[in-house]
Amino acid sequence: MRIALGQMAATTDKVANLRAVAGGIQAASDHGAELVVLPEAAMCSFARPRLEAAEPFDGPWATAVRELARVAGVTVVVGMFTTTGSERVRNTLLVTGPGVETRYDKLHLFDALGYAESRQIEAGDRAVTFEVGGHTFGLATCYDVRFPALFTHLADAGAEAILLPSSWAPGRDKLHQWRTLVTARAMDSTAFVVAVDQALADASGDHAPTGIGHSLVVDPTGTVITELGDGSEQAVVELDLDAVAAVRAQLPVLRHARDVPADPGT
């Protein structure tokens, strides 16, 4: 399957971001991709209050993406913020395309390193898979990559590839952590991981950095197939998703996993 990566730097302008998303969808279609993955918060960067940016899941921004996907004939995975009827919103992945319509609300919120995502975001409550072209895909978002159980759960649910839109903020050792975690989750789940980050933008105005780029595609054995640079960039990879079954037969870590018994001394 041909999968496109649309690494972009979102601003606080939803209309401008929609134009960038449209460009990524068109480029994916032009290169024969069936699926295009865009970053977390592609609708609006984290530089803007989430409640101010959020829209209903059937609101104008998501509706425009659905139409773009329909016209291009590709399945689109893109990050947005959705309203909940309260002061907190959901950090949502919209998945839409021919015969596909679902959403994933980020499960693990980044309350770490002096930041509290939960002040503005309400956590999701379920893992999500969907099918394209007879293959099963799982969904995760950014900080979720630090939680192996989500990835093995998705693999147990049949996911052959796990899509990881992100807005991985810059910082000390963050690139090393990004590469290490994405690779580890591919090996944990014996699945492809397609991790698409926000590009690294300059530090002025609407372009406050909310990503480091370096989108990655890692195969089920932990081999990095593709790594992008730090700027806005498009790439298309062709993945043999049928190979996942062979890897899992030779390296059956999912079947070998056991519940760890409690220490009787505690």
C-alpha positions as CSV (number, residue, x, y, z in Angstrom):
1,M,0.0,0.0,0.0
2,R,1.2,3.5,-0.9
3,I,1.0,5.8,2.2
4,A,1.8,9.5,2.1
5,L,3.4,11.5,4.9
6,G,2.4,15.2,5.1
7,Q,4.9,16.8,7.4
8,M,3.7,20.5,7.9
9,A,4.0,23.3,10.4
10,A,0.5,24.4,11.5
11,T,-0.1,28.0,12.5
12,T,-3.0,29.4,14.5
13,D,-4.8,30.2,11.3
14,K,-7.2,27.4,10.6
15,V,-7.9,28.5,7.0
16,A,-4.2,28.6,6.2
17,N,-3.8,25.2,7.8
18,L,-6.6,23.8,5.7
19,R,-4.9,25.0,2.6
20,A,-1.7,23.2,3.7
21,V,-3.7,20.0,4.4
22,A,-5.4,20.3,1.0
23,G,-1.9,20.5,-0.6
24,G,-0.8,17.4,1.2
25,I,-3.9,15.5,0.2
26,Q,-3.5,16.5,-3.5
27,A,0.2,15.5,-3.4
28,A,-0.7,12.1,-2.0
29,S,-3.3,11.6,-4.7
30,D,-0.9,12.7,-7.4
31,H,1.6,10.1,-6.2
32,G,-1.0,7.3,-6.2
33,A,-1.2,7.0,-2.4
34,E,-4.3,5.3,-0.9
35,L,-3.8,6.9,2.5
36,V,-2.3,10.2,3.7
37,V,-1.2,10.9,7.3
38,L,-0.9,14.5,8.6
39,P,0.2,15.7,12.0
40,E,-1.6,16.1,15.3
41,A,-3.1,19.6,15.6
42,A,-2.9,20.2,11.9
43,M,-6.1,22.1,12.2
44,C,-4.6,24.7,14.6
45,S,-1.3,24.7,16.4
46,F,-0.9,24.4,20.2
47,A,0.1,28.1,20.1
48,R,-3.7,29.0,20.2
49,P,-6.0,28.2,23.1
50,R,-7.7,24.8,22.3
51,L,-11.3,25.9,23.2
52,E,-10.9,28.9,20.8
53,A,-9.8,26.7,18.0
54,A,-12.1,23.7,18.5
55,E,-15.1,22.9,16.3
56,P,-17.7,20.1,16.3
57,F,-16.6,16.9,14.6
58,D,-19.2,17.7,11.9
59,G,-18.2,21.4,11.8
60,P,-16.8,23.4,8.8
61,W,-13.2,22.4,9.1
62,A,-13.8,18.6,9.3
63,T,-16.5,18.9,6.6
64,A,-14.0,20.6,4.3
65,V,-11.4,17.8,4.9
66,R,-14.0,15.2,4.1
67,E,-14.8,16.8,0.8
68,L,-11.1,17.0,0.0
69,A,-10.7,13.3,0.7
70,R,-13.7,12.4,-1.4
71,V,-12.6,14.4,-4.4
72,A,-9.0,13.0,-4.2
73,G,-10.2,9.5,-3.5
74,V,-7.8,8.9,-0.6
75,T,-8.2,8.2,3.1
76,V,-7.0,11.1,5.2
77,V,-5.8,11.0,8.9
78,V,-5.4,14.4,10.4
79,G,-5.3,16.0,13.8
80,M,-7.9,18.6,15.0
81,F,-9.6,19.8,18.2
82,T,-13.3,18.9,18.7
83,T,-15.8,20.5,21.1
84,T,-17.3,18.6,24.0
85,G,-19.8,21.1,25.4
86,S,-17.5,21.9,28.3
87,E,-14.4,24.1,28.8
88,R,-12.2,21.2,27.7
89,V,-12.0,19.8,24.2
90,R,-10.8,16.6,22.6
91,N,-7.5,16.2,20.8
92,T,-9.0,14.2,17.9
93,L,-7.8,12.4,14.8
94,L,-10.3,12.6,11.9
95,V,-10.1,9.6,9.6
96,T,-12.1,10.0,6.4
97,G,-12.1,8.7,2.9
98,P,-13.8,6.3,0.5
99,G,-15.9,4.0,2.7
100,V,-14.0,5.1,5.9
101,E,-15.2,7.5,8.6
102,T,-14.0,7.3,12.2
103,R,-12.3,9.3,15.0
104,Y,-9.7,8.7,17.7
105,D,-9.6,10.9,20.8
106,K,-6.1,11.0,22.3
107,L,-6.0,8.7,25.3
108,H,-2.8,9.8,27.1
109,L,-2.5,13.5,27.9
110,F,0.9,15.2,28.2
111,D,0.9,16.3,31.9
112,A,4.7,16.2,32.2
113,L,7.8,18.4,32.0
114,G,6.0,21.3,33.5
115,Y,3.1,21.2,31.0
116,A,-0.5,20.1,31.6
117,E,-2.4,19.2,28.5
118,S,-5.3,18.1,30.7
119,R,-6.1,21.7,31.6
120,Q,-7.5,22.2,28.1
121,I,-8.0,18.7,26.8
122,E,-10.3,15.9,27.9
123,A,-8.9,12.4,27.4
124,G,-10.5,9.9,25.1
125,D,-11.8,6.5,26.3
126,R,-11.1,3.9,23.7
127,A,-8.6,2.6,21.2
128,V,-9.5,2.7,17.6
129,T,-8.8,0.7,14.5
130,F,-10.1,1.0,10.9
131,E,-9.7,-0.7,7.6
132,V,-8.4,0.4,4.2
133,G,-7.8,-1.9,1.3
134,G,-8.4,-5.0,3.3
135,H,-5.7,-4.0,5.9
136,T,-6.2,-2.9,9.5
137,F,-4.7,0.3,10.9
138,G,-4.4,1.5,14.5
139,L,-4.3,5.0,15.7
140,A,-2.3,6.8,18.4
141,T,-1.3,10.4,19.0
142,C,2.1,11.9,20.1
143,Y,2.5,11.2,23.9
144,D,0.7,7.9,23.4
145,V,4.0,6.6,22.0
146,R,5.3,6.4,25.5
147,F,2.7,3.7,26.4
148,P,3.6,0.3,24.9
149,A,0.3,-1.3,26.0
150,L,-1.7,0.8,23.6
151,F,0.4,-0.4,20.7
152,T,0.3,-4.1,21.6
153,H,-3.5,-3.7,22.2
154,L,-3.9,-2.3,18.7
155,A,-1.7,-5.1,17.3
156,D,-3.8,-7.7,19.1
157,A,-6.9,-6.1,17.5
158,G,-5.4,-6.8,14.1
159,A,-3.5,-3.6,13.3
160,E,-0.7,-4.2,10.8
161,A,0.3,-0.6,10.8
162,I,-0.1,2.0,13.6
163,L,-0.4,5.7,12.5
164,L,1.0,8.2,14.9
165,P,0.3,11.9,14.1
166,S,2.3,14.1,16.5
167,S,3.2,17.6,17.6
168,W,6.5,16.6,19.3
169,A,7.8,19.8,20.8
170,P,11.5,20.7,20.6
171,G,13.7,20.3,23.7
172,R,16.8,18.6,25.1
173,D,17.1,15.0,23.8
174,K,13.7,15.1,22.2
175,L,14.9,13.9,18.8
176,H,16.7,11.0,20.4
177,Q,13.6,10.1,22.4
178,W,11.3,10.4,19.3
179,R,13.4,8.0,17.3
180,T,13.9,5.6,20.1
181,L,10.2,5.5,21.1
182,V,8.8,5.1,17.6
183,T,11.2,2.3,16.8
184,A,10.5,0.6,20.1
185,R,6.7,0.7,19.6
186,A,7.1,-0.9,16.1
187,M,9.1,-3.7,17.7
188,D,6.7,-4.1,20.6
189,S,3.7,-4.5,18.3
190,T,5.5,-6.1,15.4
191,A,3.7,-3.6,13.2
192,F,4.7,-0.8,10.9
193,V,4.6,2.6,12.6
194,V,4.0,5.6,10.5
195,A,4.8,8.6,12.7
196,V,4.1,12.1,11.2
197,D,5.3,15.0,13.2
198,Q,4.7,18.8,12.9
199,A,7.6,20.4,11.0
200,L,10.1,22.6,12.9
201,A,9.0,26.2,12.4
202,D,10.7,29.5,13.3
203,A,10.0,30.9,16.7
204,S,8.0,34.0,15.6
205,G,4.3,34.8,15.9
206,D,2.0,32.1,14.6
207,H,5.0,29.9,13.8
208,A,6.0,29.1,17.4
209,P,7.7,25.7,17.2
210,T,5.3,22.8,18.0
211,G,7.3,20.0,16.3
212,I,10.7,18.9,15.3
213,G,9.9,17.2,12.0
214,H,11.8,13.9,11.5
215,S,8.6,11.9,10.6
216,L,9.5,8.2,10.6
217,V,8.3,5.0,9.1
218,V,9.6,2.0,10.9
219,D,8.9,-1.7,10.0
220,P,7.9,-4.5,12.3
221,T,11.5,-5.5,13.0
222,G,12.5,-2.0,14.0
223,T,14.2,-1.0,10.8
224,V,13.7,2.6,9.9
225,I,12.4,2.8,6.3
226,T,12.1,6.5,6.0
227,E,13.1,9.6,8.1
228,L,12.3,13.1,6.9
229,G,14.2,16.3,7.7
230,D,12.9,19.0,10.1
231,G,11.1,21.2,7.6
232,S,7.7,21.0,5.8
233,E,8.1,17.9,3.5
234,Q,6.0,15.3,1.7
235,A,7.0,11.7,1.2
236,V,5.3,8.5,-0.1
237,V,6.3,5.0,1.0
238,E,5.1,1.7,-0.3
239,L,4.5,-0.8,2.5
240,D,4.1,-4.5,2.2
241,L,1.5,-5.0,4.9
242,D,1.2,-8.7,4.1
243,A,4.7,-9.1,5.5
244,V,3.5,-8.4,9.0
245,A,2.0,-11.9,9.4
246,A,5.4,-13.4,8.5
247,V,7.3,-11.3,11.0
248,R,4.8,-12.2,13.7
249,A,5.1,-15.9,12.9
250,Q,8.9,-15.8,13.2
251,L,8.9,-13.4,16.2
252,P,5.7,-14.1,18.1
253,V,6.1,-11.6,20.9
254,L,2.4,-10.8,21.0
255,R,1.6,-14.5,21.7
256,H,4.4,-14.8,24.2
257,A,3.3,-11.9,26.3
258,R,2.2,-12.9,29.8
259,D,0.5,-11.1,32.7
260,V,3.1,-10.4,35.3
261,P,2.0,-12.0,38.6
262,A,1.9,-9.9,41.7
263,D,4.8,-10.2,44.2
264,P,3.4,-12.5,47.0
265,G,5.4,-10.5,49.5
266,T,3.5,-7.3,48.8
